[in-house]
Amino acid sequence: MKRSRVCDNCGKKATVSVQDGYPFPEMGIPVILSGIEVVECTHCGESTPIIPCVNALMRVLAAAVVRSGHGKLRGEEIRFLRKYVGKSAVDFSRLLNIDHTHLSKIENNHTEIGDSLDRFVRLLVTAMSPELNPQTQELIEEFPNMDDSYISELLPREISVPEMACAA
């Protein structure tokens, strides 16, 4: 059953429906949300997802990126993780012991990340995030099985919104 709500864009009545396969590029990396409520306005054409707990979405996505063994981290993923832990490029590059221009080249996919730096980024982000910290040991145990190839295409991650725990 569809319900209605006021459109945030034009202030007119809009329809709210639950959707699967909703692309959400606002995270900075390709994300597809399933089971998400979306406000669709026929008056202005605006389509806006209702994200009940953005912090939980960020945490789930950060955990998925850190734990992915699909290949080395891509620039967009590193930038997302850096922002997730609240670090500027300069501060994050200092923690990684690399020049901030080198980090910029990695984040913009002009330079491929090395194997050791890839693992260090994953470990550092896990250690810096209180929500991800309990997964540190599991991540370390996965290191030998991680794929060290560089995947040119950044694949979207699908996240089921109803299954997210909204605790900060």
Backbone hydrogen bonds in HBPLUS format (Angstrom, degrees):
<---DONOR---> <-ACCEPTOR-->    atom                        ^
c    i                          cat <-CA-CA->   ^        H-A-AA   ^      H-
h    n   atom  resd res      DA  || num        DHA   H-A  angle D-A-AA Bond
n    s   type  num  typ     dist DA aas  dist angle  dist       angle   num
A0003-ARG N   A0016-VAL O   3.40 MM  13  5.33 157.8  2.46 143.5 146.5     1
A0016-VAL N   A0003-ARG O   2.72 MM  13  5.33 165.8  1.74 158.9 155.9     2
A0005-ARG N   A0014-ALA O   2.89 MM   9  5.34 151.2  1.97 142.9 149.5     3
A0014-ALA N   A0005-ARG O   2.72 MM   9  5.34 152.8  1.80 156.4 165.8     4
A0007-CYS N   A0012-LYS O   2.78 MM   5  5.46 167.8  1.79 157.9 161.5     5
A0011-GLY N   A0007-CYS O   2.88 MM   4  4.81 139.1  2.04 127.0 137.9     6
A0015-THR N   A0040-GLU O   3.02 MM  25  5.29 157.6  2.07 151.3 144.1     7
A0040-GLU N   A0015-THR O   2.74 MM  25  5.29 169.3  1.75 162.5 164.9     8
A0017-SER N   A0038-VAL O   3.05 MM  21  5.50 157.5  2.11 144.8 149.3     9
A0038-VAL N   A0017-SER O   2.78 MM  21  5.50 157.9  1.83 156.8 163.2    10
A0019-GLN N   A0036-ILE O   2.77 MM  17  5.39 162.4  1.80 147.8 152.1    11
A0035-GLY N   A0019-GLN O   2.93 MM  16  5.40 117.0  2.34 121.2 138.5    12
A0036-ILE N   A0019-GLN O   3.00 MM  17  5.39 145.8  2.12 162.3 154.6    13
A0022-TYR N   A0033-LEU O   2.94 MM  11  5.01 159.3  1.99 156.3 149.6    14
A0033-LEU N   A0022-TYR O   2.80 MM  11  5.01 169.4  1.81 144.8 142.6    15
A0024-PHE N   A0031-VAL O   2.84 MM   7  5.36 161.3  1.88 158.8 157.7    16
A0028-GLY N   A0025-PRO O   2.98 MM   3  5.75 169.2  1.99 126.2 129.8    17
A0157-ARG N   A0030-PRO O   3.02 MM 127  6.45 153.0  2.09 137.5 138.9    18
A0032-ILE N   A0157-ARG O   2.78 MM 125  5.99 164.2  1.81 150.0 150.9    19
A0159-ILE N   A0032-ILE O   2.84 MM 127  6.23 156.5  1.89 159.3 166.6    20
A0034-SER N   A0159-ILE O   2.84 MM 125  6.03 157.4  1.89 151.7 152.1    21
A0161-VAL N   A0034-SER O   2.86 MM 127  5.92 155.4  1.92 160.8 164.2    22
A0050-ILE N   A0037-GLU O   2.75 MM  13  5.40 159.4  1.79 162.4 157.8    23
A0039-VAL N   A0048-THR O   2.72 MM   9  5.08 170.0  1.73 153.6 151.0    24
A0048-THR N   A0039-VAL O   2.85 MM   9  5.08 161.1  1.89 146.4 151.3    25
A0041-CYS N   A0046-GLU O   2.92 MM   5  5.36 171.1  1.93 164.5 167.3    26
A0045-GLY N   A0041-CYS O   2.93 MM   4  5.23 131.8  2.17 128.1 141.0    27
A0057-LEU N   A0053-CYS O   3.14 MM   4  6.51 155.9  2.20 149.1 156.3    28
A0058-MET N   A0054-VAL O   2.86 MM   4  6.14 161.5  1.90 156.8 161.3    29
A0059-ARG N   A0055-ASN O   2.95 MM   4  6.14 158.6  1.99 145.4 151.3    30
A0060-VAL N   A0056-ALA O   2.91 MM   4  6.09 165.9  1.93 153.2 156.4    31
A0061-LEU N   A0057-LEU O   2.95 MM   4  6.08 161.4  1.99 149.5 155.1    32
A0062-ALA N   A0058-MET O   2.80 MM   4  5.96 160.1  1.84 150.5 156.5    33
A0063-ALA N   A0059-ARG O   2.96 MM   4  6.12 162.1  1.99 149.4 154.1    34
A0064-ALA N   A0060-VAL O   3.01 MM   4  6.20 152.4  2.09 141.5 149.3    35
A0065-VAL N   A0061-LEU O   2.92 MM   4  6.19 155.4  1.99 151.0 157.2    36
A0066-VAL N   A0062-ALA O   2.92 MM   4  6.09 172.8  1.92 155.8 157.9    37
A0067-ARG N   A0063-ALA O   2.97 MM   4  5.95 160.6  2.01 146.1 151.6    38
A0068-SER N   A0064-ALA O   3.06 MM   4  5.85 116.3  2.48 132.9 145.4    39
A0068-SER N   A0065-VAL O   3.31 MM   3  5.27 150.6  2.40  98.0 106.5    40
A0147-ASP N   A0069-GLY O   3.44 MM  78  5.63 157.9  2.49 123.2 128.9    41
A0072-LYS N   A0149-SER O   2.83 MM  77  6.09 162.3  1.86 159.3 165.2    42
A0077-GLU N   A0074-ARG O   3.00 MM   3  5.35 121.3  2.36 105.9 120.5    43
A0078-ILE N   A0074-ARG O   3.03 MM   4  6.38 157.3  2.08 156.4 163.6    44
A0079-ARG N   A0075-GLY O   2.92 MM   4  6.17 164.3  1.94 155.7 159.8    45
A0080-PHE N   A0076-GLU O   2.95 MM   4  6.12 158.7  1.99 142.4 148.6    46
A0081-LEU N   A0077-GLU O   2.90 MM   4  6.14 164.3  1.92 150.7 154.5    47
A0082-ARG N   A0078-ILE O   2.85 MM   4  6.04 159.4  1.89 151.5 157.6    48
A0083-LYS N   A0079-ARG O   2.95 MM   4  6.17 163.0  1.98 152.3 156.5    49
A0084-TYR N   A0080-PHE O   2.79 MM   4  5.99 147.2  1.90 145.9 156.6    50
A0085-VAL N   A0081-LEU O   3.11 MM   4  6.42 149.9  2.20 148.8 153.8    51
A0087-LYS N   A0082-ARG O   3.12 MM   5  5.64 175.6  2.12 152.5 151.4    52
A0086-GLY N   A0083-LYS O   2.93 MM   3  4.77 154.4  2.00 100.2 107.8    53
A0092-PHE N   A0088-SER O   2.87 MM   4  6.00 165.6  1.89 154.9 159.4    54
A0093-SER N   A0089-ALA O   2.92 MM   4  5.94 158.4  1.97 143.4 149.8    55
A0094-ARG N   A0090-VAL O   3.08 MM   4  6.30 148.7  2.18 142.9 151.1    56
A0095-LEU N   A0091-ASP O   3.12 MM   4  6.45 154.3  2.19 145.4 151.8    57
A0096-LEU N   A0092-PHE O   2.99 MM   4  6.30 145.0  2.12 145.3 155.4    58
A0097-ASN N   A0093-SER O   2.90 MM   4  5.95 110.9  2.39 133.8 150.8    59
A0098-ILE N   A0093-SER O   2.97 MM   5  5.23 172.0  1.97 150.3 152.3    60
A0097-ASN N   A0094-ARG O   3.08 MM   3  4.86 146.7  2.19  94.7 105.0    61
A0102-HIS N   A0099-ASP O   2.98 MM   3  5.27 126.2  2.28 103.3 117.2    62
A0103-LEU N   A0099-ASP O   3.13 MM   4  6.58 154.7  2.20 150.3 157.5    63
A0104-SER N   A0100-HIS O   2.95 MM   4  6.15 152.8  2.03 140.4 147.8    64
A0105-LYS N   A0101-THR O   3.03 MM   4  6.29 153.5  2.10 141.8 148.0    65
A0106-ILE N   A0102-HIS O   3.00 MM   4  6.32 151.1  2.09 146.3 154.4    66
A0107-GLU N   A0103-LEU O   2.80 MM   4  6.05 167.0  1.82 158.0 161.3    67
A0108-ASN N   A0104-SER O   2.95 MM   4  6.07 138.5  2.13 143.0 153.5    68
A0110-HIS N   A0105-LYS O   2.76 MM   5  4.92 157.0  1.81 162.2 160.4    69
A0111-THR N   A0105-LYS O   3.16 MM   6  5.36 137.4  2.35 120.3 115.5    70
A0109-ASN N   A0106-ILE O   3.06 MM   3  5.06 162.1  2.09 110.1 112.3    71
A0118-ASP N   A0114-GLY O   2.89 MM   4  6.00 154.9  1.95 151.6 158.9    72
A0119-ARG N   A0115-ASP O   3.18 MM   4  6.48 162.8  2.21 150.5 153.6    73
A0120-PHE N   A0116-SER O   2.89 MM   4  6.11 152.8  1.97 146.2 154.9    74
A0121-VAL N   A0117-LEU O   2.85 MM   4  6.04 158.5  1.89 153.0 157.1    75
A0122-ARG N   A0118-ASP O   3.18 MM   4  6.46 166.5  2.20 149.6 152.7    76
A0123-LEU N   A0119-ARG O   2.92 MM   4  6.11 164.6  1.95 150.7 155.1    77
A0124-LEU N   A0120-PHE O   2.77 MM   4  5.83 164.4  1.79 152.8 157.7    78
A0125-VAL N   A0121-VAL O   2.98 MM   4  6.08 170.1  1.99 154.7 157.1    79
A0126-THR N   A0122-ARG O   3.04 MM   4  6.18 159.7  2.08 145.1 151.3    80
A0127-ALA N   A0123-LEU O   2.86 MM   4  6.03 157.0  1.91 149.4 156.1    81
A0128-MET N   A0124-LEU O   2.87 MM   4  6.01 146.2  1.98 147.2 156.7    82
A0129-SER N   A0125-VAL O   3.12 MM   4  6.13 132.1  2.36 143.3 152.8    83
A0132-LEU N   A0129-SER O   3.04 MM   3  5.24 125.2  2.36 103.3 117.1    84
A0133-ASN N   A0129-SER O   2.78 MM   4  5.72 139.6  1.94 158.8 171.5    85
A0135-GLN N   A0132-LEU O   2.81 MM   3  5.58 157.2  1.86 129.5 137.0    86
A0136-THR N   A0133-ASN O   3.03 MM   3  5.43 169.4  2.04 124.0 125.0    87
A0139-LEU N   A0135-GLN O   2.96 MM   4  6.19 157.7  2.01 157.7 164.5    88
A0140-ILE N   A0136-THR O   3.00 MM   4  6.29 162.4  2.03 155.6 159.7    89
A0141-GLU N   A0137-GLN O   3.03 MM   4  6.28 156.6  2.08 149.1 155.3    90
A0142-GLU N   A0138-GLU O   3.12 MM   4  6.36 129.3  2.38 137.6 150.6    91
A0142-GLU N   A0139-LEU O   2.99 MM   3  5.09 134.9  2.20  99.1 112.2    92
A0143-PHE N   A0140-ILE O   3.22 MM   3  5.32 145.8  2.34 101.0 110.4    93
A0145-ASN N   A0142-GLU O   2.91 MM   3  5.47 140.5  2.07 119.9 131.3    94
A0146-MET N   A0143-PHE O   3.15 MM   3  5.32 164.6  2.17 111.8 116.6    95
A0163-GLU N   A0160-SER O   3.31 MM   3  5.73 140.4  2.48 107.0 116.9    96
A0164-MET N   A0161-VAL O   3.11 MM   3  5.44 160.7  2.15 114.0 119.9    97
